[in-house]
């Protein structure tokens, strides 16, 4: 686990919006309160690289969550396209296979060096937190979330990725079989009393960090709160306990 992160730095706030103005305003408001913000497909398909740059100008670290999943050459090309933006974290799908993951990690390092920017963490999405064992069975996937996620995590580490994205329920299993510097980025985080929404495998922030999570991805419990800054600070304070 990444032990040098202070509690607030572990929190990346998911900005589920298509509006650049809203994303920029939220990033500015949360500066110094959380460790970064996450921009995903919804935002990037609407605002593109220009929207990303506008948010980046606030100085807030950005997790670019586009979950690349294609043949190795195409994923490498996609990473070349976004590398100049200098995201802090970048996602691909582990189910693209070992060769795709290796090419992604290598390309991220090469392009960061070429553009003179910090190399992003390239992390592999294992199973989306909206999926459970019934969903796997419906897709004829052999095994359960408890067996599939650790297998994909092992492949990701062997392929040179910096870490994975997994649900809170798999943290302990993955942490027990991966290196301490292998990063676990964890969505599906819900403070006590928060609605689970479309997430099926959830956990409280403190429980997730205690289990071995490095970065917590938290959206609606912060952005949907009456006072997002206070909500974020409350979550960060809970991690100090």
TABEL-V922210 format. One record per helix or strand of 3 or more residues. SS is the DSSP state (a for helix, b for strand). FROM is the first residue (numbers start at 1). TO is the last residue. Records with the same first field share a line. If there is no record, write none. Layout:
BEGIN
SS->FROM-TO / FROM-TO
END
This chain:
BEGIN
a->7-10 / 20-30 / 41-56 / 72-83 / 94-96 / 98-115 / 133-138 / 145-158 / 168-175 / 205-211 / 220-223 / 228-240
b->11-14 / 36-40 / 62-68 / 89-93 / 121-125 / 163-166 / 183-186 / 215-218
END
